[in-house]
Structure formats: structure tokens, C-alpha cells
Amino acid sequence: MKEKKMISIDQFTADERLAVDETVKELVQKHLARTGKAPDSKKEKELIAEARETVMAAKLAKEKAKAVKKPVRKKKPSALTASEVSDFNWSASVVRGKR
């Protein structure tokens, strides 16, 4: 089974670190409710990694939602198809044809 690398805590802001801590506490409580005993060190590391992944996924989703779309570049008039031409400039056409 492929192991995932743990996300560094340095990648999070102070608010996100608090969110990671809260998520870890919630996961530990769920584990405690399921098994009836506190998680061992190995399970605790898994829970911390899961909490960091959850918070990082939320962070990336926010950043993706904020991302500004690039403006659509207009095509050159000579590259337009006939259906894309809205107005035709005869004088520009005549000047171009004299080459």
C-alpha cells in the first residue's frame, strides 16, 4: 500500500492550524466512541494526517474559488470565420488586398 506524505504544518496559517487541531480532536473523539479506548501513537499520526489533508483540501477549494479567470483574448480579424464577423470594414479590406 502506498503511503501518503504528511503535509507540513508550516503550510498552514494560524487559523488553519487551529482548524487542524479542532479536526484532530473531533477525529479522536470519533475513534474513542467507536473503539472505547484512546488511539495509540500510530493511529494518532494517521488521524493528524487525515485532519491536515481535510483542512488542506478546504484551503485549496477556497483558493480555486477565488482564482480570477484570465480574460478571453480576441482573435485577429483575419483569423475570424465568416459566422464570427459582426461588421465588415470595406476600406480595410481594400487596403489589405493591395499588397
Secondary structure, 3 states (H helix, E strand, C coil): CCCCCCCCHHHCCHHHHHHHHHHHHHHHHHHHHHHCCCCCHHHHHHHHHHHHHHHHHHHHHHHHHHCCCCCCCCCCHHHCCHHHCCCCCHHHHHHHHCC
